[in-house]
Amino acid sequence: MLPAEKIARINELAKKAKTIGLTEAERAEQTELRTQYVRAFRQAMVDTLHSVTVIDANGNDVTPKKLKESKKNRLH
């Protein structure tokens, strides 16, 4: 995830945008920070999914093929 300072800055800019508005430089900074946040979130989600194995009621591995391939490619 993003460092706490960057998340705090995202929140600070969001609050300022709602109250007095942002300058062009602040809007650009906000866009960049949000992009970084979304990228980090998506990577964390992928990492979480790579740790998942789906087992049915009979104890069979029914993990989707696409996820298995993604896990295999990640290890190489």
C-alpha positions as CSV (number, residue, x, y, z in Angstrom):
1,M,0.0,0.0,0.0
2,L,0.9,3.6,-0.2
3,P,2.8,5.3,2.7
4,A,0.5,6.9,5.3
5,E,1.9,10.4,4.2
6,K,0.6,10.0,0.7
7,I,-2.8,8.7,1.9
8,A,-3.0,11.7,4.2
9,R,-2.2,14.0,1.3
10,I,-4.9,12.5,-0.8
11,N,-7.4,13.1,1.9
12,E,-6.1,16.6,2.5
13,L,-6.5,17.5,-1.2
14,A,-10.0,15.9,-1.3
15,K,-11.1,18.0,1.6
16,K,-9.6,21.2,0.1
17,A,-11.3,20.4,-3.3
18,K,-14.6,20.3,-1.5
19,T,-14.1,23.6,0.4
20,I,-12.0,26.2,-1.4
21,G,-10.9,24.3,-4.6
22,L,-7.6,23.2,-5.9
23,T,-5.0,24.9,-8.1
24,E,-3.9,23.3,-11.3
25,A,-0.7,22.0,-9.7
26,E,-2.8,20.5,-6.8
27,R,-5.2,18.9,-9.3
28,A,-2.3,17.3,-11.1
29,E,-0.8,16.1,-7.8
30,Q,-4.2,14.7,-6.7
31,T,-4.5,12.8,-10.0
32,E,-1.0,11.3,-9.7
33,L,-1.6,10.3,-6.1
34,R,-4.9,8.7,-6.9
35,T,-3.3,6.8,-9.8
36,Q,-0.6,5.5,-7.4
37,Y,-3.2,4.5,-4.9
38,V,-5.3,2.6,-7.4
39,R,-2.1,0.9,-8.8
40,A,-1.1,-0.2,-5.2
41,F,-4.6,-1.4,-4.4
42,R,-4.8,-3.5,-7.6
43,Q,-1.4,-5.0,-6.8
44,A,-2.5,-5.9,-3.3
45,M,-5.6,-7.5,-4.7
46,V,-3.6,-9.6,-7.1
47,D,-1.3,-10.6,-4.3
48,T,-4.3,-11.6,-2.2
49,L,-5.8,-13.7,-5.0
50,H,-2.6,-15.5,-5.6
51,S,-2.8,-16.8,-2.1
52,V,-6.3,-18.2,-2.6
53,T,-7.1,-21.8,-3.4
54,V,-10.8,-22.7,-4.0
55,I,-11.9,-26.1,-2.6
56,D,-15.4,-27.5,-3.2
57,A,-17.5,-29.4,-0.6
58,N,-15.8,-32.7,-1.7
59,G,-12.3,-31.4,-1.0
60,N,-11.5,-31.0,-4.7
61,D,-9.4,-28.1,-5.9
62,V,-11.7,-26.1,-8.2
63,T,-9.5,-23.0,-8.4
64,P,-10.2,-21.3,-11.8
65,K,-7.7,-22.1,-14.5
66,K,-6.9,-18.5,-15.1
67,L,-5.9,-18.0,-11.5
68,K,-3.8,-21.1,-11.5
69,E,-2.0,-19.9,-14.6
70,S,-1.5,-16.5,-13.1
71,K,0.0,-18.0,-10.0
72,K,2.4,-20.2,-12.1
73,N,3.5,-17.3,-14.2
74,R,4.2,-15.2,-11.1
75,L,6.6,-17.8,-9.7
76,H,8.7,-17.9,-12.8
